[in-house]
Amino acid sequence: MTQITDLDCPAFVWPIRVYYEDTDSVGLVYYANYLRYLERARTEWLRALGFDQTDVVQQWGVVFVVRSVTIDYLSPARFNDSLRVSVQPQAYGASQLRFKQQVCRDHRVLVEAQVSVVCVNGTSLKPVRLPRPLLERIHADGSLRTPNA
């Protein structure tokens, strides 16, 4: 995989409000719901690049599946908190993207995660190359850069 430095890759940020349904019995965000927040932010990052996931399936017959997640819960979020979820591509390969993601409240990092997604054929679910137009758009946006770019 090609590594990407933080300087090469600005983070995309998506706002999230904590709803009552997101919390446990003591008013803290239930741990598994952070995965939903991370997924939403990656979806909106892709949409901001001009690629709705429904269109990606229709045009290229591919979907993105999570291969792995490493997550550190540093501090809890609470009911009605206003959060920011960041998406920062860290590395890419022929069929894989790796992201650094954070969930923050104000300037405090609550959750840090490393997420790897794989591009797969929508029917066979076998890994396939990332669509070239998508990679080109990501590169043009500055979200992904090769070390020599």
C-alpha positions in Angstrom: 0.0 0.0 0.0 1.1 3.5 -0.7 1.4 5.6 2.5 0.1 9.2 2.6 1.3 11.9 5.0 -1.1 14.1 6.9 0.3 17.1 5.0 -0.6 15.5 1.7 -4.1 14.7 2.8 -6.5 17.2 4.4 -9.2 15.7 6.6 -12.9 15.8 5.7 -15.2 16.6 8.6 -18.9 15.7 9.0 -21.0 17.0 11.9 -23.1 14.6 14.0 -25.6 15.3 16.8 -26.0 12.7 19.5 -29.6 11.6 19.8 -31.3 9.9 22.7 -31.4 6.7 20.6 -27.6 6.7 20.4 -27.1 6.5 24.1 -27.1 3.8 26.8 -29.0 3.8 30.1 -26.7 6.4 31.6 -26.8 8.8 28.7 -23.4 8.0 27.1 -23.1 7.0 23.4 -23.2 3.2 23.2 -19.8 2.1 22.0 -21.0 0.4 18.8 -22.7 3.5 17.6 -19.4 5.2 17.0 -19.0 2.7 14.1 -22.2 4.1 12.6 -20.8 7.6 12.9 -17.5 6.6 11.2 -19.5 4.9 8.4 -21.7 8.0 7.8 -18.6 10.3 7.6 -16.9 8.0 5.1 -20.1 7.9 3.0 -20.4 11.7 3.1 -16.7 12.1 2.2 -17.3 10.0 -0.9 -20.4 12.0 -1.7 -18.5 15.2 -1.3 -16.1 13.9 -3.9 -19.1 13.5 -6.3 -19.7 9.7 -5.8 -22.9 8.6 -4.4 -22.6 4.9 -3.4 -25.7 4.0 -5.3 -24.2 5.5 -8.5 -20.9 3.7 -7.9 -22.8 0.3 -7.8 -24.7 1.2 -11.0 -21.7 2.6 -12.9 -19.0 0.2 -12.0 -20.7 -2.7 -10.2 -18.6 -2.3 -7.1 -19.2 -1.7 -3.4 -17.0 -0.9 -0.4 -16.8 -3.3 2.5 -15.0 -2.8 5.8 -12.1 -5.2 6.1 -10.8 -4.1 9.5 -11.3 -1.6 12.3 -9.0 -0.7 15.2 -10.7 1.7 17.5 -9.7 3.5 20.8 -12.4 4.9 23.0 -10.7 7.8 24.8 -13.6 9.7 26.3 -17.4 9.4 26.2 -19.9 11.5 24.2 -23.2 12.3 25.8 -26.8 12.9 24.7 -27.2 16.1 22.7 -23.4 16.6 22.1 -22.4 18.1 18.9 -19.6 16.0 17.4 -17.3 16.2 14.4 -16.2 13.0 12.6 -13.1 13.3 10.5 -12.1 11.1 7.6 -8.4 11.2 6.5 -7.1 8.7 3.9 -3.8 7.2 5.1 -2.9 4.7 2.4 -4.3 2.9 -0.7 -3.6 -0.1 -2.7 -5.2 -1.6 -5.9 -8.5 -2.4 -4.2 -8.1 -1.0 -0.7 -8.3 2.3 1.1 -7.1 2.9 4.7 -8.5 5.8 6.8 -7.6 7.5 10.0 -10.9 8.7 11.6 -11.6 10.7 14.7 -14.7 11.6 16.6 -14.3 15.0 18.4 -16.3 17.3 20.7 -15.0 20.8 20.6 -11.2 20.3 20.4 -11.2 17.0 22.4 -10.6 13.7 20.6 -13.1 11.2 21.9 -12.5 8.2 19.6 -9.7 7.4 17.2 -10.0 4.6 14.6 -8.1 3.0 11.7 -10.5 1.7 9.1 -9.6 -0.4 6.0 -12.2 -0.8 3.3 -11.9 -3.0 0.2 -13.5 -2.4 -3.1 -15.4 -5.6 -4.2 -17.5 -6.7 -7.1 -21.2 -6.1 -6.0 -22.2 -9.6 -7.1 -19.3 -11.9 -6.4 -17.9 -9.9 -3.4 -14.4 -10.6 -4.7 -11.8 -7.8 -4.5 -11.5 -5.6 -7.6 -9.5 -2.5 -8.5 -10.7 0.8 -7.3 -12.5 2.5 -10.2 -10.1 4.7 -12.0 -12.4 7.8 -12.1 -12.8 7.6 -8.4 -9.0 7.5 -7.8 -8.5 10.3 -10.2 -11.1 12.4 -8.4 -9.6 11.6 -5.0 -6.1 12.6 -6.3 -7.5 15.8 -7.9 -9.2 16.7 -4.6 -6.0 16.2 -2.6 -7.6 13.5 -0.5 -5.0 11.0 -1.8 -1.6 11.7 -3.1 1.2 9.4 -4.1 4.5 10.3 -2.3 6.0 11.7 -5.6 2.9 13.7 -6.7 
